[in-house]
Amino acid sequence: MLLVLGPLVGVTGAAAPPGFTSWPLLALLSFLPVLLAIGLVRANRPAAASALLVVLALAGLGRLLADLQLLVDPNLLSRPELLVATGVSQLHAGAGTWLLLAGHVLTIAAGVLAVDPAIERDTSREPRRGLVLLTLLPSVGALGLLFAPYTSDNPYLPGTGALGAPALVSVGSLVITVIAVVCAVVCASNRDAETSQGGLLGAGLVLLALCVPALASALLVPGLHPAAGPVVVLVAAALFLALGATVDHLPDPGLGAARLPAGRGLYVTAGVLGVLAGLLAWLGARLPQVELPATGPSPTPVPPDLSASAATPSTGSLVLAGALVAALACTQFAGAVANTCRPAFAVLCLLVPLAGIGVLDASAESITALNSLYRTGAQSGPGALVIWLAAFLAVAAAVVAAVAGAVERDEVGEQVETAPGAVPVAAVALAGLLAVLAFALPTVSAPDYQAPGLVTNVRLFAFSGLLLGVLTICAAAVLALRSRPARASALLLGAAGVAGLRALDYPFTASGVPGAGAGVGTWLALGCAFVLVLAVFAVRSGGLRSEHRDGLHAHGD
């Protein structure tokens, strides 16, 4: 009720009313989950109702963060269903804002209360692995939440997505996207069919509540036009809802349904995903990441050099990452070579999101600068969406490749015990320290340039990319100590590739930074890569002693 009363009363009072009569639509979207939860309880499916409310509550955290922007600066919020500014006068939060925020708080409280350990759940069946795979397609579609909700001819309603939005909106949108996807996948893999149903329905309703107002605004508010993002999210929501509605009728793998493809099928799947990720990374680098309106008023002319650099930030590292991942993905189609290269391929797949996040961060900074200084109405371009898709497919390829190794070891029945020597342990420890410093310190040094970092000049997207690089190197290096020499060598070479890409950040970035020189991070990254390569020689020369038991020594893994 509060989620409806907030927009009805007015989030800024009468100063900036909604762009259309939105409260009936918002009422429908707000009451639909409540009515569905009541229906599930009446149908004697309390676990489904509980899971649905928990998903809504977790997504409510993201919605609360995003709507807190109303308290900070309503003028920067692009939500036509809540308010439309008609001038440059400063807006202030009204009574409707507090009602709206209170509604989010109560939604979160309802989810907390819905967690009841006393609810009986049937955990006797095996997880529906096919259902988990089916959730991957709508999970990709959920990424549409991060992109422009519409295109705009109105300078007071810029069609910026999460990448160019204020910090609270960016973080809130990211939280909602991650929660919707993670909850759907986790619930789909649950042994209890009711929990799977509730989680999938909840994810679908969350996406529906966000994309439908954006589509309605694009169709009903003058000066706005539909964009691809909400349409993709609407399709994803429909798929989640369809899976949730039919979860009881899907085949159970315990009753003879198709299981995950073993060994060879997973290698091919990982290879296909890797090739697609590499191609999309190249395409995303070629397409503009920032779009500037062709027409429309701009109070201050945009310098041509700034306009050009904003549309296409440095993408050399992304092109290289995509090419490397695509090349290694092709090895997954080649029998014994696939198994040899698989560990390195799984690690290097993370180069695409690592490089892609850097490009997206530069795009987000450009959008913010263009809109705050020149009020251009700049928004995310098609390249940004393609980069997100490439990153998602690359992560999926890494996961499938890792699962392929686990499945093959289970089929062979191999158990491995390793005793790492002092030299590999020392090399891994040194490489981990160098990796932390390499990603924490800048790779480019210039008088008027401050690179994003883990400690200073922290920016959301850049921080997540830098942290991903550190975790990838450290995880691969530590895992190598617990692996047989062949697999350990591949893991260490993959980690060295990640460090090498960090070192190449300097030549790829320096051309656009006047007076640039190699920063400390560049040399530390080179040192990290060198130490990891030395660790490979130590491992191959007997630094890891392995004992194979209860199985065959097969496939070099």
NUFI-356709 format. One record per residue (C-alpha): residue in three letters; chain; x, y, z. Coordinates in steps of 0.5 Angstrom, whole numbers, plus 500, padded with zeros to 3 digits. Example, Ala and Ser with C-alpha at 12.3 -4.5 7.8 and 13.67 -1.06 7.14 Angstrom:
// residues 2
PT | ALA | A | 525 | 491 | 516
PT | SER | A | 527 | 498 | 514
// end
This chain:
// residues 557
PT | MET | A | 500 | 500 | 500
PT | LEU | A | 506 | 505 | 502
PT | LEU | A | 509 | 503 | 495
PT | VAL | A | 503 | 506 | 492
PT | LEU | A | 501 | 512 | 496
PT | GLY | A | 508 | 515 | 495
PT | PRO | A | 508 | 516 | 488
PT | LEU | A | 500 | 518 | 489
PT | VAL | A | 502 | 523 | 494
PT | GLY | A | 508 | 526 | 490
PT | VAL | A | 515 | 524 | 492
PT | THR | A | 517 | 532 | 491
PT | GLY | A | 510 | 534 | 493
PT | ALA | A | 507 | 538 | 487
PT | ALA | A | 513 | 541 | 484
PT | ALA | A | 515 | 535 | 479
PT | PRO | A | 509 | 531 | 478
PT | PRO | A | 510 | 524 | 475
PT | GLY | A | 510 | 524 | 467
PT | PHE | A | 503 | 520 | 467
PT | THR | A | 498 | 517 | 471
PT | SER | A | 502 | 512 | 474
PT | TRP | A | 499 | 510 | 480
PT | PRO | A | 494 | 505 | 478
PT | LEU | A | 500 | 501 | 474
PT | LEU | A | 505 | 502 | 480
PT | ALA | A | 499 | 499 | 485
PT | LEU | A | 498 | 493 | 480
PT | LEU | A | 506 | 491 | 480
PT | SER | A | 506 | 492 | 488
PT | PHE | A | 500 | 488 | 490
PT | LEU | A | 501 | 483 | 485
PT | PRO | A | 507 | 479 | 489
PT | VAL | A | 502 | 480 | 495
PT | LEU | A | 496 | 477 | 492
PT | LEU | A | 501 | 471 | 489
PT | ALA | A | 504 | 470 | 496
PT | ILE | A | 497 | 469 | 499
PT | GLY | A | 495 | 464 | 493
PT | LEU | A | 501 | 460 | 495
PT | VAL | A | 499 | 460 | 502
PT | ARG | A | 492 | 458 | 501
PT | ALA | A | 494 | 453 | 496
PT | ASN | A | 498 | 449 | 501
PT | ARG | A | 505 | 451 | 499
PT | PRO | A | 508 | 456 | 504
PT | ALA | A | 515 | 454 | 502
PT | ALA | A | 514 | 457 | 495
PT | ALA | A | 511 | 464 | 499
PT | SER | A | 517 | 464 | 503
PT | ALA | A | 522 | 464 | 498
PT | LEU | A | 518 | 469 | 494
PT | LEU | A | 518 | 474 | 500
PT | VAL | A | 525 | 473 | 501
PT | VAL | A | 527 | 475 | 494
PT | LEU | A | 523 | 481 | 494
PT | ALA | A | 526 | 483 | 500
PT | LEU | A | 533 | 482 | 498
PT | ALA | A | 531 | 486 | 492
PT | GLY | A | 528 | 491 | 496
PT | LEU | A | 535 | 493 | 499
PT | GLY | A | 537 | 495 | 492
PT | ARG | A | 531 | 499 | 491
PT | LEU | A | 531 | 502 | 497
PT | LEU | A | 538 | 504 | 496
PT | ALA | A | 536 | 507 | 489
PT | ASP | A | 530 | 511 | 492
PT | LEU | A | 535 | 514 | 497
PT | GLN | A | 537 | 519 | 491
PT | LEU | A | 530 | 522 | 492
PT | LEU | A | 533 | 525 | 499
PT | VAL | A | 540 | 527 | 496
PT | ASP | A | 538 | 530 | 489
PT | PRO | A | 531 | 529 | 486
PT | ASN | A | 533 | 533 | 480
PT | LEU | A | 538 | 527 | 478
PT | LEU | A | 533 | 522 | 478
PT | SER | A | 531 | 519 | 471
PT | ARG | A | 524 | 516 | 474
PT | PRO | A | 518 | 519 | 470
PT | GLU | A | 513 | 515 | 473
PT | LEU | A | 515 | 518 | 480
PT | LEU | A | 517 | 525 | 477
PT | VAL | A | 519 | 529 | 471
PT | ALA | A | 523 | 536 | 472
PT | THR | A | 521 | 542 | 468
PT | GLY | A | 526 | 547 | 470
PT | VAL | A | 533 | 548 | 473
PT | SER | A | 530 | 549 | 480
PT | GLN | A | 532 | 545 | 485
PT | LEU | A | 527 | 540 | 487
PT | HIS | A | 526 | 537 | 495
PT | ALA | A | 524 | 530 | 497
PT | GLY | A | 516 | 531 | 499
PT | ALA | A | 512 | 526 | 504
PT | GLY | A | 511 | 521 | 498
PT | THR | A | 519 | 520 | 498
PT | TRP | A | 518 | 518 | 506
PT | LEU | A | 512 | 513 | 504
PT | LEU | A | 516 | 510 | 498
PT | LEU | A | 522 | 509 | 503
PT | ALA | A | 518 | 506 | 508
PT | GLY | A | 514 | 501 | 503
PT | HIS | A | 521 | 499 | 502
PT | VAL | A | 523 | 498 | 509
PT | LEU | A | 517 | 494 | 510
PT | THR | A | 518 | 489 | 504
PT | ILE | A | 525 | 488 | 507
PT | ALA | A | 521 | 486 | 514
PT | ALA | A | 516 | 482 | 511
PT | GLY | A | 522 | 478 | 508
PT | VAL | A | 525 | 477 | 514
PT | LEU | A | 519 | 475 | 518
PT | ALA | A | 518 | 470 | 512
PT | VAL | A | 524 | 466 | 514
PT | ASP | A | 521 | 460 | 518
PT | PRO | A | 525 | 454 | 519
PT | ALA | A | 519 | 450 | 521
PT | ILE | A | 516 | 450 | 514
PT | GLU | A | 517 | 443 | 512
PT | ARG | A | 521 | 442 | 505
PT | ASP | A | 521 | 436 | 501
PT | THR | A | 529 | 435 | 500
PT | SER | A | 528 | 428 | 498
PT | ARG | A | 529 | 429 | 490
PT | GLU | A | 536 | 431 | 486
PT | PRO | A | 537 | 438 | 484
PT | ARG | A | 534 | 439 | 477
PT | ARG | A | 540 | 441 | 473
PT | GLY | A | 536 | 442 | 467
PT | LEU | A | 532 | 447 | 471
PT | VAL | A | 539 | 451 | 473
PT | LEU | A | 541 | 451 | 466
PT | LEU | A | 534 | 454 | 463
PT | THR | A | 535 | 460 | 468
PT | LEU | A | 541 | 462 | 465
PT | LEU | A | 538 | 465 | 459
PT | PRO | A | 533 | 470 | 463
PT | SER | A | 539 | 471 | 467
PT | VAL | A | 543 | 474 | 462
PT | GLY | A | 537 | 478 | 460
PT | ALA | A | 537 | 481 | 467
PT | LEU | A | 543 | 485 | 465
PT | GLY | A | 538 | 490 | 461
PT | LEU | A | 537 | 493 | 468
PT | LEU | A | 543 | 496 | 468
PT | PHE | A | 542 | 500 | 461
PT | ALA | A | 538 | 506 | 459
PT | PRO | A | 531 | 505 | 460
PT | TYR | A | 529 | 509 | 454
PT | THR | A | 532 | 514 | 449
PT | SER | A | 530 | 522 | 451
PT | ASP | A | 530 | 528 | 447
PT | ASN | A | 528 | 532 | 454
PT | PRO | A | 535 | 535 | 457
PT | TYR | A | 531 | 534 | 464
PT | LEU | A | 530 | 527 | 463
PT | PRO | A | 537 | 524 | 461
PT | GLY | A | 536 | 516 | 458
PT | THR | A | 542 | 514 | 462
PT | GLY | A | 543 | 507 | 465
PT | ALA | A | 546 | 505 | 471
PT | LEU | A | 553 | 506 | 468
PT | GLY | A | 552 | 514 | 468
PT | ALA | A | 547 | 514 | 474
PT | PRO | A | 548 | 517 | 481
PT | ALA | A | 552 | 513 | 485
PT | LEU | A | 546 | 511 | 489
PT | VAL | A | 542 | 509 | 483
PT | SER | A | 548 | 505 | 480
PT | VAL | A | 549 | 501 | 486
PT | GLY | A | 542 | 500 | 487
PT | SER | A | 541 | 497 | 480
PT | LEU | A | 547 | 493 | 481
PT | VAL | A | 545 | 490 | 487
PT | ILE | A | 538 | 488 | 484
PT | THR | A | 541 | 485 | 478
PT | VAL | A | 545 | 481 | 482
PT | ILE | A | 540 | 479 | 487
PT | ALA | A | 535 | 477 | 482
PT | VAL | A | 540 | 473 | 478
PT | VAL | A | 543 | 469 | 484
PT | CYS | A | 536 | 468 | 488
PT | ALA | A | 534 | 465 | 481
PT | VAL | A | 539 | 460 | 480
PT | VAL | A | 540 | 458 | 488
PT | CYS | A | 533 | 457 | 488
PT | ALA | A | 533 | 453 | 482
PT | SER | A | 538 | 449 | 484
PT | ASN | A | 534 | 447 | 491
PT | ARG | A | 532 | 440 | 492
PT | ASP | A | 525 | 443 | 494
PT | ALA | A | 520 | 444 | 489
PT | GLU | A | 516 | 449 | 492
PT | THR | A | 523 | 453 | 494
PT | SER | A | 525 | 453 | 487
PT | GLN | A | 518 | 456 | 485
PT | GLY | A | 518 | 461 | 489
PT | GLY | A | 525 | 464 | 488
PT | LEU | A | 523 | 464 | 480
PT | LEU | A | 517 | 467 | 481
PT | GLY | A | 520 | 472 | 486
PT | ALA | A | 525 | 474 | 481
PT | GLY | A | 520 | 475 | 475
PT | LEU | A | 516 | 479 | 479
PT | VAL | A | 522 | 484 | 481
PT | LEU | A | 524 | 484 | 474
PT | LEU | A | 517 | 486 | 472
PT | ALA | A | 516 | 491 | 477
PT | LEU | A | 522 | 495 | 474
PT | CYS | A | 522 | 494 | 467
PT | VAL | A | 514 | 495 | 466
PT | PRO | A | 514 | 503 | 469
PT | ALA | A | 520 | 504 | 464
PT | LEU | A | 516 | 502 | 458
PT | ALA | A | 510 | 505 | 460
PT | SER | A | 514 | 512 | 461
PT | ALA | A | 517 | 511 | 454
PT | LEU | A | 511 | 510 | 451
PT | LEU | A | 507 | 515 | 455
PT | VAL | A | 511 | 521 | 456
PT | PRO | A | 513 | 526 | 451
PT | GLY | A | 520 | 526 | 448
PT | LEU | A | 521 | 519 | 451
PT | HIS | A | 522 | 513 | 446
PT | PRO | A | 523 | 506 | 448
PT | ALA | A | 530 | 503 | 449
PT | ALA | A | 532 | 495 | 448
PT | GLY | A | 534 | 494 | 456
PT | PRO | A | 527 | 494 | 459
PT | VAL | A | 524 | 490 | 453
PT | VAL | A | 530 | 485 | 454
PT | VAL | A | 528 | 485 | 462
PT | LEU | A | 521 | 484 | 460
PT | VAL | A | 523 | 477 | 456
PT | ALA | A | 527 | 475 | 462
PT | ALA | A | 521 | 476 | 467
PT | ALA | A | 517 | 472 | 463
PT | LEU | A | 521 | 467 | 462
PT | PHE | A | 523 | 467 | 470
PT | LEU | A | 515 | 467 | 471
PT | ALA | A | 514 | 461 | 466
PT | LEU | A | 519 | 457 | 469
PT | GLY | A | 516 | 458 | 476
PT | ALA | A | 509 | 456 | 474
PT | THR | A | 511 | 450 | 471
PT | VAL | A | 517 | 448 | 475
PT | ASP | A | 513 | 442 | 478
PT | HIS | A | 512 | 439 | 471
PT | LEU | A | 519 | 439 | 469
PT | PRO | A | 523 | 433 | 469
PT | ASP | A | 526 | 430 | 475
PT | PRO | A | 533 | 428 | 473
PT | GLY | A | 532 | 423 | 479
PT | LEU | A | 527 | 420 | 474
PT | GLY | A | 531 | 419 | 468
PT | ALA | A | 531 | 426 | 465
PT | ALA | A | 537 | 428 | 462
PT | ARG | A | 543 | 430 | 466
PT | LEU | A | 549 | 435 | 465
PT | PRO | A | 553 | 433 | 459
PT | ALA | A | 559 | 429 | 462
PT | GLY | A | 566 | 431 | 460
PT | ARG | A | 566 | 432 | 453
PT | GLY | A | 560 | 435 | 452
PT | LEU | A | 562 | 440 | 458
PT | TYR | A | 568 | 442 | 454
PT | VAL | A | 565 | 443 | 448
PT | THR | A | 560 | 448 | 451
PT | ALA | A | 565 | 451 | 455
PT | GLY | A | 569 | 452 | 448
PT | VAL | A | 563 | 455 | 445
PT | LEU | A | 561 | 460 | 450
PT | GLY | A | 569 | 462 | 450
PT | VAL | A | 569 | 463 | 443
PT | LEU | A | 562 | 467 | 443
PT | ALA | A | 565 | 471 | 449
PT | GLY | A | 571 | 473 | 445
PT | LEU | A | 567 | 475 | 439
PT | LEU | A | 563 | 479 | 443
PT | ALA | A | 569 | 483 | 447
PT | TRP | A | 571 | 485 | 440
PT | LEU | A | 565 | 487 | 438
PT | GLY | A | 563 | 491 | 444
PT | ALA | A | 570 | 494 | 443
PT | ARG | A | 569 | 497 | 436
PT | LEU | A | 562 | 499 | 438
PT | PRO | A | 561 | 506 | 442
PT | GLN | A | 560 | 505 | 449
PT | VAL | A | 557 | 512 | 450
PT | GLU | A | 552 | 515 | 446
PT | LEU | A | 551 | 523 | 445
PT | PRO | A | 544 | 525 | 442
PT | ALA | A | 544 | 528 | 435
PT | THR | A | 540 | 534 | 436
PT | GLY | A | 537 | 537 | 442
PT | PRO | A | 540 | 543 | 447
PT | SER | A | 546 | 543 | 450
PT | PRO | A | 547 | 549 | 455
PT | THR | A | 555 | 549 | 454
PT | PRO | A | 558 | 546 | 447
PT | VAL | A | 562 | 540 | 448
PT | PRO | A | 569 | 540 | 446
PT | PRO | A | 570 | 535 | 440
PT | ASP | A | 576 | 532 | 443
PT | LEU | A | 572 | 530 | 449
PT | SER | A | 566 | 528 | 445
PT | ALA | A | 570 | 523 | 441
PT | SER | A | 574 | 520 | 447
PT | ALA | A | 568 | 519 | 451
PT | ALA | A | 564 | 515 | 446
PT | THR | A | 570 | 510 | 445
PT | PRO | A | 575 | 510 | 451
PT | SER | A | 581 | 506 | 451
PT | THR | A | 579 | 498 | 449
PT | GLY | A | 586 | 495 | 447
PT | SER | A | 586 | 491 | 453
PT | LEU | A | 579 | 488 | 452
PT | VAL | A | 581 | 487 | 444
PT | LEU | A | 587 | 483 | 447
PT | ALA | A | 583 | 479 | 452
PT | GLY | A | 577 | 477 | 447
PT | ALA | A | 582 | 475 | 442
PT | LEU | A | 586 | 470 | 447
PT | VAL | A | 580 | 467 | 450
PT | ALA | A | 577 | 466 | 443
PT | ALA | A | 584 | 462 | 441
PT | LEU | A | 584 | 458 | 448
PT | ALA | A | 576 | 456 | 447
PT | CYS | A | 578 | 453 | 440
PT | THR | A | 583 | 448 | 444
PT | GLN | A | 577 | 446 | 448
PT | PHE | A | 574 | 442 | 441
PT | ALA | A | 581 | 438 | 440
PT | GLY | A | 581 | 432 | 445
PT | ALA | A | 587 | 431 | 449
PT | VAL | A | 589 | 438 | 448
PT | ALA | A | 582 | 441 | 451
PT | ASN | A | 584 | 437 | 458
PT | THR | A | 591 | 440 | 458
PT | CYS | A | 589 | 447 | 456
PT | ARG | A | 583 | 447 | 460
PT | PRO | A | 585 | 450 | 467
PT | ALA | A | 589 | 456 | 464
PT | PHE | A | 583 | 457 | 459
PT | ALA | A | 578 | 457 | 466
PT | VAL | A | 583 | 462 | 469
PT | LEU | A | 584 | 467 | 463
PT | CYS | A | 576 | 467 | 461
PT | LEU | A | 576 | 472 | 467
PT | LEU | A | 580 | 477 | 463
PT | VAL | A | 574 | 479 | 459
PT | PRO | A | 570 | 481 | 465
PT | LEU | A | 577 | 484 | 468
PT | ALA | A | 578 | 488 | 462
PT | GLY | A | 571 | 490 | 460
PT | ILE | A | 570 | 493 | 467
PT | GLY | A | 575 | 498 | 466
PT | VAL | A | 572 | 500 | 459
PT | LEU | A | 565 | 500 | 463
PT | ASP | A | 568 | 505 | 468
PT | ALA | A | 571 | 509 | 463
PT | SER | A | 565 | 510 | 460
PT | ALA | A | 561 | 511 | 466
PT | GLU | A | 566 | 517 | 468
PT | SER | A | 565 | 520 | 461
PT | ILE | A | 557 | 520 | 462
PT | THR | A | 557 | 523 | 468
PT | ALA | A | 562 | 528 | 466
PT | LEU | A | 558 | 530 | 460
PT | ASN | A | 552 | 530 | 463
PT | SER | A | 554 | 534 | 469
PT | LEU | A | 558 | 539 | 466
PT | TYR | A | 555 | 540 | 459
PT | ARG | A | 548 | 537 | 460
PT | THR | A | 548 | 533 | 454
PT | GLY | A | 544 | 527 | 455
PT | ALA | A | 549 | 522 | 454
PT | GLN | A | 547 | 515 | 455
PT | SER | A | 550 | 508 | 455
PT | GLY | A | 552 | 506 | 448
PT | PRO | A | 551 | 499 | 445
PT | GLY | A | 558 | 497 | 446
PT | ALA | A | 557 | 497 | 453
PT | LEU | A | 551 | 492 | 453
PT | VAL | A | 555 | 488 | 448
PT | ILE | A | 561 | 488 | 453
PT | TRP | A | 556 | 486 | 459
PT | LEU | A | 554 | 480 | 455
PT | ALA | A | 561 | 478 | 453
PT | ALA | A | 563 | 478 | 461
PT | PHE | A | 557 | 474 | 463
PT | LEU | A | 559 | 469 | 457
PT | ALA | A | 566 | 469 | 459
PT | VAL | A | 564 | 467 | 467
PT | ALA | A | 560 | 462 | 464
PT | ALA | A | 565 | 459 | 460
PT | ALA | A | 570 | 459 | 466
PT | VAL | A | 565 | 456 | 471
PT | VAL | A | 563 | 450 | 465
PT | ALA | A | 570 | 449 | 464
PT | ALA | A | 571 | 448 | 472
PT | VAL | A | 565 | 443 | 472
PT | ALA | A | 568 | 439 | 466
PT | GLY | A | 574 | 438 | 470
PT | ALA | A | 571 | 436 | 476
PT | VAL | A | 566 | 431 | 472
PT | GLU | A | 572 | 428 | 469
PT | ARG | A | 575 | 427 | 475
PT | ASP | A | 569 | 423 | 478
PT | GLU | A | 568 | 419 | 472
PT | VAL | A | 575 | 417 | 472
PT | GLY | A | 575 | 416 | 480
PT | GLU | A | 582 | 419 | 481
PT | GLN | A | 584 | 422 | 488
PT | VAL | A | 590 | 426 | 488
PT | GLU | A | 594 | 428 | 494
PT | THR | A | 600 | 433 | 493
PT | ALA | A | 605 | 435 | 497
PT | PRO | A | 608 | 442 | 495
PT | GLY | A | 615 | 444 | 496
PT | ALA | A | 618 | 450 | 499
PT | VAL | A | 620 | 453 | 492
PT | PRO | A | 613 | 453 | 489
PT | VAL | A | 610 | 455 | 496
PT | ALA | A | 615 | 461 | 497
PT | ALA | A | 613 | 463 | 489
PT | VAL | A | 606 | 463 | 490
PT | ALA | A | 606 | 467 | 496
PT | LEU | A | 611 | 472 | 493
PT | ALA | A | 606 | 472 | 487
PT | GLY | A | 600 | 474 | 491
PT | LEU | A | 604 | 480 | 495
PT | LEU | A | 606 | 482 | 488
PT | ALA | A | 599 | 482 | 485
PT | VAL | A | 596 | 485 | 491
PT | LEU | A | 601 | 491 | 490
PT | ALA | A | 600 | 491 | 482
PT | PHE | A | 593 | 492 | 482
PT | ALA | A | 593 | 497 | 488
PT | LEU | A | 598 | 502 | 485
PT | PRO | A | 597 | 505 | 479
PT | THR | A | 600 | 503 | 472
PT | VAL | A | 600 | 510 | 469
PT | SER | A | 603 | 516 | 472
PT | ALA | A | 602 | 523 | 469
PT | PRO | A | 602 | 530 | 472
PT | ASP | A | 594 | 531 | 472
PT | TYR | A | 592 | 524 | 472
PT | GLN | A | 589 | 520 | 477
PT | ALA | A | 588 | 512 | 476
PT | PRO | A | 582 | 509 | 480
PT | GLY | A | 585 | 504 | 485
PT | LEU | A | 583 | 499 | 491
PT | VAL | A | 585 | 504 | 496
PT | THR | A | 585 | 511 | 493
PT | ASN | A | 580 | 514 | 488
PT | VAL | A | 576 | 508 | 489
PT | ARG | A | 570 | 508 | 484
PT | LEU | A | 565 | 502 | 484
PT | PHE | A | 566 | 499 | 477
PT | ALA | A | 574 | 500 | 477
PT | PHE | A | 574 | 497 | 484
PT | SER | A | 570 | 491 | 482
PT | GLY | A | 575 | 490 | 476
PT | LEU | A | 581 | 491 | 480
PT | LEU | A | 579 | 486 | 486
PT | LEU | A | 577 | 481 | 481
PT | GLY | A | 584 | 481 | 478
PT | VAL | A | 587 | 480 | 485
PT | LEU | A | 582 | 474 | 487
PT | THR | A | 583 | 471 | 480
PT | ILE | A | 591 | 471 | 481
PT | CYS | A | 591 | 469 | 488
PT | ALA | A | 586 | 463 | 487
PT | ALA | A | 589 | 460 | 481
PT | ALA | A | 596 | 460 | 485
PT | VAL | A | 593 | 457 | 491
PT | LEU | A | 589 | 452 | 487
PT | ALA | A | 596 | 450 | 484
PT | LEU | A | 599 | 448 | 490
PT | ARG | A | 594 | 443 | 491
PT | SER | A | 594 | 440 | 484
PT | ARG | A | 598 | 435 | 480
PT | PRO | A | 604 | 438 | 476
PT | ALA | A | 600 | 439 | 469
PT | ARG | A | 594 | 442 | 472
PT | ALA | A | 598 | 447 | 477
PT | SER | A | 603 | 449 | 471
PT | ALA | A | 596 | 451 | 467
PT | LEU | A | 593 | 455 | 473
PT | LEU | A | 600 | 458 | 474
PT | LEU | A | 600 | 460 | 467
PT | GLY | A | 593 | 463 | 467
PT | ALA | A | 595 | 467 | 473
PT | ALA | A | 601 | 470 | 469
PT | GLY | A | 597 | 472 | 463
PT | VAL | A | 592 | 476 | 468
PT | ALA | A | 598 | 479 | 471
PT | GLY | A | 601 | 481 | 464
PT | LEU | A | 594 | 484 | 462
PT | ARG | A | 595 | 488 | 468
PT | ALA | A | 602 | 490 | 466
PT | LEU | A | 599 | 492 | 459
PT | ASP | A | 594 | 497 | 462
PT | TYR | A | 600 | 502 | 461
PT | PRO | A | 601 | 502 | 453
PT | PHE | A | 594 | 501 | 452
PT | THR | A | 592 | 507 | 456
PT | ALA | A | 598 | 512 | 456
PT | SER | A | 597 | 514 | 449
PT | GLY | A | 591 | 518 | 451
PT | VAL | A | 594 | 521 | 457
PT | PRO | A | 599 | 527 | 456
PT | GLY | A | 606 | 526 | 459
PT | ALA | A | 604 | 519 | 461
PT | GLY | A | 609 | 514 | 464
PT | ALA | A | 609 | 507 | 467
PT | GLY | A | 607 | 507 | 474
PT | VAL | A | 609 | 503 | 480
PT | GLY | A | 604 | 498 | 478
PT | THR | A | 606 | 496 | 471
PT | TRP | A | 613 | 494 | 474
PT | LEU | A | 610 | 490 | 480
PT | ALA | A | 605 | 486 | 475
PT | LEU | A | 611 | 484 | 470
PT | GLY | A | 614 | 482 | 477
PT | CYS | A | 608 | 478 | 479
PT | ALA | A | 608 | 475 | 472
PT | PHE | A | 615 | 473 | 472
PT | VAL | A | 615 | 470 | 479
PT | LEU | A | 609 | 466 | 476
PT | VAL | A | 613 | 463 | 470
PT | LEU | A | 618 | 461 | 475
PT | ALA | A | 613 | 457 | 479
PT | VAL | A | 611 | 453 | 473
PT | PHE | A | 619 | 451 | 472
PT | ALA | A | 619 | 449 | 480
PT | VAL | A | 613 | 445 | 479
PT | ARG | A | 615 | 442 | 473
PT | SER | A | 622 | 440 | 476
PT | GLY | A | 618 | 436 | 482
PT | GLY | A | 616 | 442 | 486
PT | LEU | A | 610 | 438 | 487
PT | ARG | A | 609 | 431 | 489
PT | SER | A | 603 | 428 | 487
PT | GLU | A | 600 | 421 | 489
PT | HIS | A | 594 | 418 | 485
PT | ARG | A | 589 | 413 | 489
PT | ASP | A | 583 | 409 | 487
PT | GLY | A | 583 | 410 | 479
PT | LEU | A | 587 | 411 | 473
PT | HIS | A | 592 | 417 | 471
PT | ALA | A | 588 | 420 | 466
PT | HIS | A | 588 | 426 | 461
PT | GLY | A | 593 | 429 | 465
PT | ASP | A | 588 | 432 | 470
// end
